[in-house]
Amino acid sequence: MKKLALLLTVVLTFGTLLAACGSGKEEGSSKPTELVISTWGFAEDAMRKNVYEPFEKEYNVKIVTEIGNNTDRLNKVRQGSSKVDLIYLSDYYALQGIEEGLFEKIDHKNIPNIENLYEIAKAPLGKEYGPAHTVAQLGLVVNGDQVKTPVESWSDLWKAEFKNKLALPNITITTGPMLMDIAAKHAGNQEMNTDAAFKALKEINPGVVKYYSKSADLVNMFAQGEVVVAPMQDTFYGSVSEAVPSAKYITPKEGAYALLNTVNVVKGSKNKELAEKFINWHLSQQVQQANAEQRVDSPTNKLVKLTDEQAKGMTYGAEVVEKLKLLDLRKVNQEMSGWIDRWNREME
C-alpha cells in the first residue's frame, strides 16, 4: 500500500509539473499581433516612445511602420502591394482613398476619444471614416528685417514690392489647392473659380522666385535671402525662425487654412478592431499631451492643456482651431487633374 501511495504521489506530482510547464510555455510563447502602420516617419523616435511602445505593451502588439510620402504610400495601397492595417494621410489624399473604396468604415464604439476632439477634427471626411489626429495651418511667413510695410492679407502677396522675392506652393502639393482658393478670392470670386484663380496667378507669376514642392526648399530660400514672404505651414516655421530670427508668422485677416492629417483603417485589414483601438490610443489626452509638449504634433484633443510657451508656434486652442478655413476637398479632387494640366501649360 505504501508503495502504491508513493507511486500515485509521484505520478500526480509529475502530472502537475507537466501541466505547469505546458501552461507557462503557452503564456510565454503568446506571439504579439503585428500591426502595420503606413506613415510619414516624421519624429519617429518621439512617436515610438509616446505612441507605439506603450500601445505594444498594453495590447501585446508588434508595430511595423511603412514610411513614405502621401502619394507613394497611397499608391501602394491602391496596388495592393503592402499589408497595411492603418494609414496616416493628409485629408486631401485620404479623401481619394475613401472615394476609391480603399478604407474600412470605422466603428465609433472602439474610438470613444473622438468625442474629445475639436469639431473640425471629428469627421473631416465623413462620420464613417477616420478622424484627424493633428491639425496645422497655412499662414504667411515674412522676413521682418526686410519687410517693412504691414502684411495683413493674402492679397498682400500681389504687392509690387514682393516681386522676385516671393515663393508659392506648387499646385501638386497639399497646399496647392489653397493657393487656388487664395488667388480666386484675390480676383473677387468666392467660389474657387478656376478662371478667376488662373487670372490672378498669371498676374503674380513673373515675380515668383520658385513654386516650392518641399518645405525644406522654402526654409533654405528664406535662410539664403532669396525670398522675404511666402505661404507656409506653421509646422515648418520653427526651422525658418532658427535660420532667420526676424521671421514672423502671420495669420491673414481672412483666416488661415486648416491642414488636417487623418488616420484610416485599410480595406481588408485582418486587425480592424485592434486598428481602431490604436486610433483611440493616439487620440487620447495622454498621448496627445506628450506629442504636443515635445512639438511632434499640434493636438486635436481639446482636453490637452499647454502653457503659453508650449503653445508657441503650435495650432492650439479652440479660438485658433475652430476659426481655420476648410476647402471643399471633393471639388478639389474633381478639378485637380484639370488644374495641373492648365498649370503646366500656363504657369511653368
Phi and psi in degrees as a GROMACS rama.xvg file:
@    title "Ramachandran Plot"
@    xaxis  label "Phi"
@    yaxis  label "Psi"
@TYPE xy
-62.472  -40.3772  LYS-2
-63.4163  -41.2369  LYS-3
-64.0184  -43.2134  LEU-4
-63.0902  -41.7894  ALA-5
-63.4578  -41.3157  LEU-6
-63.2818  -42.4008  LEU-7
-63.9276  -39.1617  LEU-8
-62.4364  -44.1086  THR-9
-62.5959  -44.8025  VAL-10
-62.0714  -45.7914  VAL-11
-64.9021  -41.0152  LEU-12
-63.7153  -44.198  THR-13
-63.2376  -39.5593  PHE-14
-65.3998  -39.2085  GLY-15
-64.3988  -40.948  THR-16
-63.1711  -41.826  LEU-17
-61.6972  -43.3626  LEU-18
-62.7745  -42.3649  ALA-19
-64.1208  -42.7154  ALA-20
-62.9634  -40.7707  CYS-21
-64.3063  -42.7288  GLY-22
-64.6288  -42.8789  SER-23
-63.7634  -39.781  GLY-24
-63.2653  -40.2487  LYS-25
-65.8586  -42.6813  GLU-26
-66.9373  -45.9197  GLU-27
-66.2923  -26.5472  GLY-28
-98.5941  10.336  SER-29
-64.2652  104.874  SER-30
-75.7487  132.182  LYS-31
-61.4989  144.982  PRO-32
-75.0962  132.246  THR-33
-86.054  126.254  GLU-34
-117.387  117.921  LEU-35
-99.1483  124.034  VAL-36
-118.792  126.527  ILE-37
-95.3912  121.025  SER-38
-150.491  179.025  THR-39
-80.7737  -25.8485  TRP-40
87.3987  8.95832  GLY-41
-70.7483  134.505  PHE-42
49.7361  47.7736  ALA-43
-59.459  -40.1807  GLU-44
-62.7956  -44.7171  ASP-45
-67.6916  -40.2224  ALA-46
-61.6651  -40.9173  MET-47
-65.5495  -42.6279  ARG-48
-70.6949  -44.6247  LYS-49
-84.8913  -30.2745  ASN-50
-117.441  -59.0368  VAL-51
-67.3631  -55.8862  TYR-52
-61.8195  -44.5787  GLU-53
-61.584  -37.3183  PRO-54
-67.3042  -41.3315  PHE-55
-56.987  -44.5482  GLU-56
-68.656  -39.7205  LYS-57
-67.6842  -37.9328  GLU-58
-117.54  12.4352  TYR-59
52.7571  59.9121  ASN-60
-123.987  148.705  VAL-61
-114.62  113.814  LYS-62
-91.5552  129.173  ILE-63
-117.567  133.505  VAL-64
-111.313  142.149  THR-65
-110.442  124.037  GLU-66
-107.688  142.305  ILE-67
167.512  -179.882  GLY-68
-81.9961  174.117  ASN-69
-54.9371  -50.5753  ASN-70
-63.3534  -49.564  THR-71
-63.1525  -42.7982  ASP-72
-70.7069  -37.8627  ARG-73
-66.1983  -38.3442  LEU-74
-62.8788  -35.9913  ASN-75
-61.6081  -40.8853  LYS-76
-66.9529  -41.5661  VAL-77
-57.6441  -41.8206  ARG-78
-82.2641  -8.96868  GLN-79
68.6507  25.6267  GLY-80
-97.4789  15.0365  SER-81
-140.645  161.687  SER-82
-108.032  44.2074  LYS-83
-73.6073  136.719  VAL-84
-95.6386  -39.5051  ASP-85
-129.301  144.487  LEU-86
-135.432  129.839  ILE-87
-95.098  127.108  TYR-88
-145.968  152.257  LEU-89
-65.2222  156.114  SER-90
-57.4009  -35.6493  ASP-91
-62.7286  -43.9931  TYR-92
-75.0766  -35.1192  TYR-93
-61.6179  -38.2899  ALA-94
-62.4732  -37.8381  LEU-95
-58.8721  -44.8863  GLN-96
-62.4237  -39.5168  GLY-97
-64.9453  -46.38  ILE-98
-67.2776  -23.4216  GLU-99
-92.992  4.32215  GLU-100
69.9495  32.3408  GLY-101
-92.0439  -9.12067  LEU-102
-120.13  151.909  PHE-103
-78.4135  153.089  GLU-104
-78.3079  135.987  LYS-105
-86.204  156.335  ILE-106
-107.215  110.017  ASP-107
-64.8355  -22.0704  HIS-108
-66.8664  -21.7512  LYS-109
-90.0675  -4.85616  ASN-110
-131.955  60.1316  ILE-111
-64.794  -21.6485  PRO-112
-67.8373  -11.1374  ASN-113
-56.1397  -33.6559  ILE-114
-66.9975  -16.4357  GLU-115
-93.2669  4.37317  ASN-116
-89.0168  158.749  LEU-117
-60.2848  151.315  TYR-118
-56.2451  -42.0333  GLU-119
-68.8044  -14.678  ILE-120
-97.6294  -15.4067  ALA-121
-65.4631  -45.3189  LYS-122
-151.436  64.7212  ALA-123
-63.2003  -22.3378  PRO-124
-123.78  20.9956  LEU-125
115.239  146.699  GLY-126
-66.2659  -16.3412  LYS-127
-90.1991  -0.211051  GLU-128
-127.395  176.115  TYR-129
-62.6545  147.515  GLY-130
-80.4579  177.103  PRO-131
-97.1239  128.132  ALA-132
-91.8684  -15.5234  HIS-133
-151.349  158.35  THR-134
-134.252  140.983  VAL-135
-131.238  176.891  ALA-136
-137.955  149.755  GLN-137
-100.832  116.498  LEU-138
-129.2  -153.976  GLY-139
-116.971  140.694  LEU-140
-115.192  133.907  VAL-141
-128.811  150.108  VAL-142
-84.3081  105.655  ASN-143
-61.5248  -27.8089  GLY-144
-71.2314  -29.2923  ASP-145
-106.834  -14.7521  GLN-146
-107.256  108.105  VAL-147
-96.289  -31.3487  LYS-148
-83.6152  147.545  THR-149
-60.7305  138.053  PRO-150
-111.561  114.444  VAL-151
-128.374  -14.9658  GLU-152
-135.129  153.991  SER-153
-59.359  -32.7057  TRP-154
-67.8938  -16.2289  SER-155
-64.375  -19.0429  ASP-156
-60.6763  -24.2558  LEU-157
-86.8881  1.93645  TRP-158
-64.1393  141.454  LYS-159
-61.025  -30.1425  ALA-160
-65.9194  -15.5219  GLU-161
-98.9799  4.7412  PHE-162
-60.7476  131.607  LYS-163
64.6512  19.1891  ASN-164
-134.863  20.1933  LYS-165
-123.595  139.152  LEU-166
-123.613  144.803  ALA-167
-132.41  155.079  LEU-168
-70.0482  143.286  PRO-169
-68.9181  149.65  ASN-170
-59.4763  -26.1137  ILE-171
-83.6827  -9.59975  THR-172
-96.0503  173.441  ILE-173
-54.8173  -36.5979  THR-174
-89.4806  -2.18186  THR-175
-57.0707  -48.8502  GLY-176
-61.2518  -28.8817  PRO-177
-66.9549  -37.2293  MET-178
-61.7415  -38.1408  LEU-179
-60.6134  -41.7916  MET-180
-67.9288  -42.4606  ASP-181
-58.3341  -45.7183  ILE-182
-66.9628  -42.0969  ALA-183
-61.4877  -42.3835  ALA-184
-69.7278  -35.5581  LYS-185
-60.9267  -34.4265  HIS-186
-80.2999  -1.19102  ALA-187
95.177  8.64661  GLY-188
-108.783  127.056  ASN-189
-91.4388  -1.51194  GLN-190
-109.943  23.746  GLU-191
54.1712  45.1726  MET-192
-68.1993  132.248  ASN-193
-63.7129  -48.6604  THR-194
-62.0381  -41.805  ASP-195
-64.1833  -41.6547  ALA-196
-62.7989  -45.989  ALA-197
-69.9043  -30.5733  PHE-198
-61.5546  -46.2668  LYS-199
-69.117  -37.9984  ALA-200
-66.9041  -35.3437  LEU-201
-69.0223  -28.1356  LYS-202
-66.5978  -39.062  GLU-203
-88.4529  -19.623  ILE-204
-53.2012  -43.4268  ASN-205
-61.1411  -21.8028  PRO-206
-100.147  6.79234  GLY-207
-86.8183  122.536  VAL-208
-68.7492  -43.8677  VAL-209
-160.038  143.021  LYS-210
-94.4489  105.412  TYR-211
-84.2547  145.309  TYR-212
-110.547  -16.3549  SER-213
-126.816  134.411  LYS-214
-62.8693  -30.8602  SER-215
-60.3335  -36.8492  ALA-216
-64.0603  -40.2466  ASP-217
-66.4268  -42.0878  LEU-218
-58.0387  -44.8845  VAL-219
-63.4472  -38.6383  ASN-220
-65.5623  -37.73  MET-221
-65.5598  -44.7592  PHE-222
-61.6112  -35.3317  ALA-223
-90.3305  -0.00889888  GLN-224
78.0024  13.7885  GLY-225
-73.0665  -32.9943  GLU-226
-129.299  153.854  VAL-227
-121.572  -8.89333  VAL-228
-151.697  143.837  VAL-229
-168.897  149.097  ALA-230
-69.1617  138.175  PRO-231
-153.182  145.464  MET-232
-68.0636  140.423  GLN-233
-63.8019  -21.5524  ASP-234
-55.3306  -33.2824  THR-235
-103.109  1.9596  PHE-236
-63.011  -35.6841  TYR-237
-57.2054  -39.0492  GLY-238
-66.3624  -37.7646  SER-239
-68.2075  -43.9851  VAL-240
-66.7573  -27.7427  SER-241
-67.4893  -40.758  GLU-242
-80.2678  -33.067  ALA-243
-129.276  89.7309  VAL-244
-56.044  -23.9734  PRO-245
-84.7912  0.370208  SER-246
-63.3381  142.063  ALA-247
-126.406  141.764  LYS-248
-102.428  127.298  TYR-249
-121.702  131.46  ILE-250
-93.9473  111.177  THR-251
-58.9827  152.753  PRO-252
-61.5936  -25.2155  LYS-253
-76.7064  -13.1932  GLU-254
110.694  150.588  GLY-255
-87.8558  161.402  ALA-256
-97.1575  139.287  TYR-257
-79.9147  137.096  ALA-258
-119.658  111.606  LEU-259
-110.256  127.723  LEU-260
-101.474  124.792  ASN-261
-109.7  166.136  THR-262
-133.376  131.362  VAL-263
-132.58  157.337  ASN-264
-91.0673  128.741  VAL-265
-76.6518  139.462  VAL-266
-54.9105  132.631  LYS-267
87.9801  0.426651  GLY-268
-58.7411  135.631  SER-269
-83.875  -3.4263  LYS-270
-123.598  42.5591  ASN-271
-59.0703  -47.7714  LYS-272
-65.321  -40.2859  GLU-273
-65.7454  -39.3376  LEU-274
-61.9501  -39.6719  ALA-275
-66.5452  -37.559  GLU-276
-63.0002  -36.0089  LYS-277
-66.9514  -42.363  PHE-278
-57.6716  -46.1714  ILE-279
-59.8162  -39.4942  ASN-280
-60.956  -46.7261  TRP-281
-66.841  -27.1155  HIS-282
-86.8545  -4.87397  LEU-283
-65.8141  154.455  SER-284
-59.7908  -41.3157  GLN-285
-61.1486  -48.3853  GLN-286
-69.0318  -45.0497  VAL-287
-66.001  -33.8335  GLN-288
-63.6842  -47.0014  GLN-289
-62.2785  -44.7847  ALA-290
-65.4269  -37.8565  ASN-291
-68.5852  -43.9916  ALA-292
-63.5113  -30.5392  GLU-293
-93.7604  8.31655  GLN-294
60.1282  33.6228  ARG-295
-78.3667  -49.3619  VAL-296
-145.006  149.276  ASP-297
-76.9809  135.242  SER-298
-76.4987  148.328  PRO-299
-106.041  -9.87559  THR-300
-79.2004  116.63  ASN-301
-74.3384  -5.98946  LYS-302
-81.3723  -13.422  LEU-303
-67.3963  132.087  VAL-304
-118.265  125.927  LYS-305
-121.903  147.153  LEU-306
-73.3332  167.536  THR-307
-58.2412  -39.1394  ASP-308
-67.9729  -42.5889  GLU-309
-66.4759  -33.4056  GLN-310
-81.0528  -10.9834  ALA-311
-59.8917  123.999  LYS-312
81.874  1.69056  GLY-313
-103.395  154.181  MET-314
-87.5827  97.0903  THR-315
-140.472  140.622  TYR-316
94.5011  146.576  GLY-317
-59.0376  -37.0419  ALA-318
-59.4294  -35.2375  GLU-319
-85.5731  -52.9358  VAL-320
-63.9411  -46.3503  VAL-321
-74.5196  -7.61881  GLU-322
-96.4828  -3.07716  LYS-323
-68.3909  146.34  LEU-324
-85.3637  138.759  LYS-325
-115.395  135.469  LEU-326
-83.3577  157.809  LEU-327
-80.9366  93.7584  ASP-328
-68.6347  -26.3543  LEU-329
-67.7493  -38.6431  ARG-330
-64.6375  -42.1496  LYS-331
-58.0835  -46.6476  VAL-332
-60.8473  -38.8794  ASN-333
-67.3841  -35.0251  GLN-334
-93.7964  -17.6858  GLU-335
-57.5434  -46.663  MET-336
-60.9136  -39.3313  SER-337
-67.3489  -39.0179  GLY-338
-61.4787  -44.6624  TRP-339
-63.4709  -44.1071  ILE-340
-59.3957  -46.1061  ASP-341
-69.229  -38.0008  ARG-342
-57.6935  -48.245  TRP-343
-62.8002  -32.4836  ASN-344
-78.4525  -42.2679  ARG-345
-106.04  -19.6368  GLU-346
-109.526  -35.8116  MET-347
